[in-house]
Amino acid sequence: MSRYARYLTGDPSLMRQLNLAVVMHYLREHAPVYRAQLAEMTGLNKTTVSSLIRELIAQKFVHEAGPRVNGSTGRPAVLLELNPAAGCAIAAEVGVDFLMVEVANFAAEVVWHKTETMSANQDQQAILDRLLILLRSAIAQGLAVTDRVLGIAAGVPGLVDQHSGRLLFAPNLGWVDVPLGDLLRQAFPGPIFLDNEANLAALGEVQFGAAQGYRDVIYVSASRGLGGGIVRDGQLCRGSMGFAGEFGHMTIDPAGALCRCGNRGCWESRASELSLFNLIQQALKAGRPSLLATDAQDDKTPCTVSQVVDAAAAGDVVALESLRLVGRELGIGIASLVNAFNPELVVLGGTLSLASEFLLPEIESELVRRALRWSREAVQLAVAQHRLAACVMGGIATVLQSVLTESGTVSVSRDVSGIHYERR
């Protein structure tokens, strides 16, 4: 019986959605398949599978693919597969110093990707204006290869009110109480999904990346800031207010440096991209020789994580020592998370994942030193498969999952007068 079967009871509308989700999951993973194979893999009866497939074919999400195969008895069997052109999902990430937008077809194949760098202290309105321009370009790219836009998801580095769609607080952007959901809904009157970037990244890795097949996962997003996502029993854990996973603001040192959140000694202040750059700056100011001296001349022109990795690979002592110290701090916090959550897998993502070759040995050493043996022996450590694109892949997953809800989808088409939205 399918591992999903225990969920398939209760409210009929909920059961329908769950059954559709299960069928879509197996089609995405195993297509082309026959109806009988789907019934066997999902644990659903053949009548239910046939009914669901008729519905998905009517909505153009699934199509029949040849060849027909005649068995020894019964009706000819027909292969089924997802219809890539059925629609596209659009996902965006607003980073501290970048914007990223991606378009995927209904088979979750990326058809367009755009990343733009920007100043970390750029004007908020200028960033939002540019985001809208990129999303309009994404819609045009999606409609060039699919029949409709199914929705837009956006990830942001801060606390999101899921009900109102307001970005309540993004300390590393310096944004407070931004009605981002309203802004997106006014510009694009279709399904809009707004979430913390680490939550989406966790979902992206569970659906399409390093965490596929795992039920209990901790995702650690280590970039300019430090956050995370929690997956329990295959579902994203949001907490009572939707703010779960703010690991970066756990207090590690009560007398430590002041964090942008207002607290002192946050884990983020010791185990993030900025903490790595601060260590390098301190070493250079002390007169220590380094290949990074020309890349990190002052506080306003820090080096990049990629440059630190290159220097470390070349044997640069400052780079190696700085990465070792940050890896140790990451390991201390991750060991606490392992003790608290007992996950199967911890996934390291964000820009620091580019330095995983140097960070993972330190993290593993701290796990051995600090995590309970039984929890430590049960957990694996991995690097995000989608690296810096994990968030937008989670946005893609969010949109694709949404088409199975009772609310339906929004069909978006283009003619000479512009883009039109029509709820199906």
C-alpha positions in Angstrom: 0.0 0.0 0.0 1.2 3.5 -0.7 2.7 5.6 2.1 0.0 8.1 1.3 -2.9 5.8 1.8 -3.3 6.6 5.5 -4.2 10.2 4.6 -6.9 9.3 2.1 -10.0 9.3 4.4 -12.3 12.0 5.8 -13.9 15.0 4.1 -14.7 14.1 0.5 -13.3 17.4 -1.0 -10.1 17.1 1.0 -9.9 13.4 0.0 -10.2 14.4 -3.7 -7.5 16.9 -3.4 -5.2 14.5 -1.7 -5.9 11.8 -4.2 -5.2 14.2 -7.1 -2.0 15.2 -5.4 -0.9 11.6 -5.0 -1.7 10.7 -8.7 0.1 13.9 -9.9 3.1 13.0 -7.7 3.5 9.5 -9.2 2.9 10.8 -12.7 5.6 13.4 -12.2 8.0 10.8 -10.8 7.2 7.8 -13.0 5.4 8.8 -16.3 4.7 7.5 -18.7 2.6 4.9 -16.8 -0.7 3.0 -17.3 -3.8 3.6 -15.2 -3.4 0.1 -13.6 0.2 1.0 -12.6 -1.0 4.2 -11.0 -3.5 2.3 -9.0 -0.9 -0.2 -7.8 1.7 2.6 -6.9 -0.8 4.9 -5.1 -2.9 2.2 -3.4 -6.0 3.8 -4.8 -8.6 1.6 -6.5 -8.8 1.5 -10.3 -12.1 3.2 -10.5 -10.9 6.2 -8.4 -7.7 6.5 -10.6 -9.8 6.4 -13.8 -12.1 9.1 -12.5 -9.2 11.3 -11.4 -7.4 10.8 -14.7 -10.6 11.8 -16.6 -10.7 15.0 -14.6 -7.0 15.8 -15.2 -7.3 15.1 -18.9 -10.3 17.4 -19.1 -8.2 20.2 -17.5 -5.4 19.4 -20.0 -3.0 18.6 -17.2 -2.5 15.0 -18.3 -2.7 13.5 -21.8 -2.6 10.1 -23.2 0.5 9.0 -25.0 1.0 6.1 -27.3 1.5 3.4 -28.0 -1.7 1.5 -27.0 -0.8 -1.9 -25.7 -3.3 -4.8 -26.0 -3.2 -7.2 -23.1 -4.3 -10.7 -23.1 -7.7 -9.6 -21.7 -9.7 -6.5 -21.2 -9.5 -3.1 -22.9 -6.2 -1.8 -24.5 -4.0 0.0 -22.0 -2.9 3.6 -22.7 0.2 5.3 -21.4 -0.3 8.6 -19.4 2.0 11.5 -18.9 1.9 15.1 -17.8 1.2 17.7 -20.4 4.1 20.2 -20.2 2.2 22.8 -22.2 -0.8 22.7 -19.8 0.5 25.7 -18.0 3.5 27.4 -16.4 4.4 28.3 -12.9 6.3 31.5 -12.1 8.5 31.9 -9.0 10.6 34.8 -7.7 13.0 35.5 -4.9 13.7 38.9 -3.4 17.2 38.5 -2.0 19.2 41.0 0.0 21.3 41.9 -3.1 19.6 40.2 -6.0 16.3 39.4 -7.7 15.7 35.9 -9.2 12.7 34.9 -11.4 12.1 31.5 -12.9 9.4 29.9 -15.2 8.7 26.2 -15.3 6.2 24.3 -17.5 3.7 21.9 -16.0 6.3 19.1 -16.0 8.4 21.3 -13.7 11.0 21.8 -16.4 12.6 25.2 -16.2 12.0 27.2 -19.4 13.3 30.6 -18.4 15.6 32.0 -15.6 16.7 35.5 -14.8 18.9 36.7 -12.0 19.8 40.4 -11.5 22.2 41.7 -8.9 21.5 44.9 -7.0 22.9 47.0 -4.2 22.1 45.8 -0.7 20.9 49.3 0.2 18.9 50.0 -3.0 15.6 51.9 -2.6 12.7 49.6 -1.7 10.4 51.0 -4.4 13.1 50.6 -7.1 13.4 46.9 -6.1 9.7 46.3 -6.2 9.3 48.1 -9.5 12.0 45.9 -11.0 10.4 42.8 -9.6 7.2 43.6 -11.4 9.0 44.2 -14.7 10.8 40.8 -14.3 7.5 39.1 -13.5 5.9 40.5 -16.6 8.8 39.2 -18.7 8.3 35.8 -17.1 4.6 35.8 -18.0 5.5 36.5 -21.6 8.1 33.8 -21.6 5.7 31.3 -20.0 2.9 32.0 -22.5 5.4 31.4 -25.4 5.6 27.7 -24.5 2.5 26.9 -22.4 -1.3 27.5 -22.6 -1.7 29.5 -19.3 -0.1 30.9 -16.2 -1.1 28.9 -13.2 0.2 31.3 -10.5 3.1 33.3 -9.1 5.0 32.5 -5.9 7.5 34.8 -4.3 10.0 34.2 -1.5 11.4 37.0 0.7 14.0 37.0 3.5 11.7 37.8 6.4 8.5 37.2 8.4 5.4 36.8 6.2 1.8 37.1 7.4 0.3 34.2 5.4 -3.3 35.6 5.8 -2.7 39.1 4.5 0.4 38.6 2.4 2.3 41.3 4.2 6.0 41.2 4.7 6.1 42.1 8.3 9.9 42.3 8.9 12.9 41.6 6.7 15.9 42.7 8.9 18.6 42.3 6.2 16.5 44.3 3.7 15.5 46.9 6.3 11.9 46.5 5.3 9.0 46.7 7.7 5.3 46.0 7.1 5.4 45.9 3.3 2.0 45.0 1.6 3.8 42.8 -1.0 0.9 40.5 -1.5 -1.5 43.3 -2.3 1.1 44.8 -4.7 1.4 41.5 -6.6 -2.3 40.9 -6.6 -3.0 44.3 -8.1 -0.5 43.8 -10.8 -1.3 40.1 -11.5 -4.9 39.2 -10.7 -4.2 35.5 -10.4 -3.2 33.1 -7.7 -0.4 34.7 -5.7 1.7 32.9 -3.0 4.1 34.7 -0.7 6.4 33.0 1.8 9.7 33.1 3.6 12.5 32.2 1.2 13.8 29.4 3.4 10.4 27.8 3.6 10.1 27.8 -0.1 13.7 26.5 -0.5 13.0 23.6 1.9 9.9 22.7 -0.2 12.0 23.0 -3.4 14.6 20.5 -2.1 11.9 18.1 -0.8 10.0 18.2 -4.1 12.8 18.4 -6.6 16.2 18.3 -4.9 18.4 16.7 -2.3 15.6 15.9 0.2 13.4 13.9 -2.2 12.1 10.8 -0.4 12.8 12.2 3.1 9.9 12.9 5.6 11.7 14.9 8.3 14.1 17.5 7.0 15.8 20.6 8.4 16.8 23.1 5.7 19.4 25.7 6.7 19.7 28.8 4.5 23.0 30.5 5.1 23.4 33.6 3.0 23.6 37.3 4.0 21.3 36.2 6.8 20.5 32.8 8.3 17.2 31.1 8.3 15.6 27.7 7.8 12.7 25.5 6.9 11.2 22.6 8.8 9.6 19.6 7.1 7.9 17.2 9.4 6.2 14.0 8.0 6.6 15.5 4.5 4.8 18.7 5.3 6.2 22.2 5.8 6.0 23.2 9.5 5.1 26.9 9.9 4.3 27.3 13.6 1.3 29.0 15.1 1.9 32.3 13.3 3.7 31.0 10.3 7.1 32.2 11.5 8.8 28.8 12.3 12.3 28.3 11.1 13.9 31.6 12.2 17.0 29.7 13.3 19.3 32.6 12.7 17.9 34.5 15.6 18.5 31.8 18.2 20.8 33.4 20.8 24.2 31.8 20.8 26.1 34.4 22.8 24.1 36.7 25.1 26.9 39.2 25.1 27.6 38.9 21.4 27.3 41.4 18.6 24.1 43.4 17.9 21.9 41.7 15.3 19.7 43.6 12.8 16.7 42.0 14.5 17.6 43.9 17.7 18.9 40.9 19.7 22.5 40.3 20.6 24.5 37.2 19.9 22.2 35.7 17.2 23.5 32.6 15.4 23.2 34.6 12.2 25.9 37.0 13.5 28.3 34.1 13.8 27.5 31.7 10.9 26.4 33.7 7.8 28.0 35.2 4.7 28.5 38.5 6.6 30.3 36.8 9.5 32.6 35.1 7.0 33.4 38.5 5.4 33.9 40.1 8.8 36.5 37.5 9.7 38.3 38.1 6.5 38.2 41.9 7.0 39.6 41.5 10.5 42.5 39.4 9.2 43.3 41.8 6.4 43.2 44.8 8.7 45.7 43.0 10.9 48.1 42.9 8.0 47.8 39.2 7.2 48.7 38.3 3.6 45.9 36.9 1.5 44.9 36.4 -2.1 41.7 38.2 -1.0 43.4 41.5 -0.2 42.5 43.0 -3.6 39.0 41.7 -3.4 38.2 42.9 0.1 39.9 46.3 0.2 37.4 47.9 2.6 34.1 47.3 4.3 32.2 48.7 1.3 33.7 46.3 -1.2 33.6 42.8 0.4 34.7 39.8 -1.6 32.2 37.2 -2.7 31.8 33.6 -1.4 33.0 32.3 -4.7 36.2 34.4 -4.4 36.7 33.0 -0.9 36.3 29.5 -2.2 38.7 30.0 -5.0 41.3 31.4 -2.5 40.8 28.5 -0.2 41.2 26.0 -3.0 44.5 27.8 -3.8 45.7 27.3 -0.2 45.0 30.8 1.1 45.4 30.6 4.9 43.0 33.6 5.7 40.3 32.0 3.5 40.8 28.5 4.9 40.8 29.7 8.6 37.7 31.9 8.0 35.8 29.1 6.4 36.8 26.8 9.2 35.5 29.2 11.9 32.2 29.8 10.1 31.8 26.0 9.6 32.4 25.4 13.3 29.7 28.0 14.2 27.3 26.4 11.6 28.0 23.0 13.2 27.3 24.2 16.7 23.8 25.5 15.7 23.0 22.5 13.5 23.9 20.1 16.3 21.3 21.9 18.5 18.7 21.6 15.7 19.5 17.9 15.4 19.0 17.5 19.1 15.7 19.5 19.0 14.1 18.0 15.9 15.7 14.6 15.3 15.5 15.0 11.5 16.5 12.4 8.9 18.3 15.0 6.8 19.8 18.4 7.2 20.3 20.3 4.0 22.7 23.3 3.7 21.6 25.9 1.2 22.2 29.6 0.5 25.3 31.2 -0.7 27.5 29.5 1.9 26.6 26.2 0.3 29.0 27.2 -2.5 31.7 26.6 0.1 30.4 23.2 1.2 33.7 21.5 0.4 35.3 23.4 3.3 32.3 23.8 5.6 30.9 20.3 5.8 33.9 18.7 7.5 33.7 21.3 10.3 29.9 20.9 10.6 30.3 17.1 10.8 32.9 17.5 13.5 30.6 19.6 15.6 27.8 17.1 15.1 30.0 14.4 16.5 31.1 16.6 19.4 27.7 18.1 20.3 24.7 16.1 19.0 23.2 13.2 21.0 24.7 10.0 19.6 21.3 8.5 18.7 20.1 11.5 16.8 23.4 12.0 15.2 23.5 8.5 13.9 20.1 8.9 12.4 20.8 12.1 10.5 22.4 12.7 7.1 24.0 16.0 5.9 23.5 17.2 2.4 24.0 20.3 0.2 21.0 21.8 -1.6 20.9 20.3 -5.1 19.5 23.5 -6.5 21.9 25.7 -4.5 20.9 29.3 -5.0 17.8 28.4 -7.0 16.2 26.3 -4.2 13.7 29.0 -3.2 12.4 29.6 -6.7 12.1 25.8 -7.2 10.0 25.7 -4.0 7.9 28.5 -5.5 7.4 26.4 -8.6 6.3 23.5 -6.5 3.9 25.7 -4.5 2.2 26.8 -7.7 2.0 23.4 -9.3 0.5 21.9 -6.1 -2.1 24.7 -6.0 -3.8 23.7 -9.2 -5.3 20.7 -7.5 -7.3 22.8 -5.0 -11.0 23.4 -5.4 -10.5 27.1 -6.1 -9.3 26.2 -9.6 -6.7 28.0 -11.6 -6.4 31.2 -13.5 -6.0 30.9 -17.2 -3.8 33.7 -18.6 -3.7 34.3 -22.3 -2.4 37.0 -24.6 -3.8 38.8 -27.6 -3.1 42.1 -29.3 -4.8 44.0 -26.5 -2.6 42.5 -23.8 -2.7 39.8 -21.1 -6.0 38.5 -19.8 -6.9 36.5 -16.8 -9.9 34.1 -16.5 -10.6 31.9 -13.6 -11.4 28.4 -14.6 
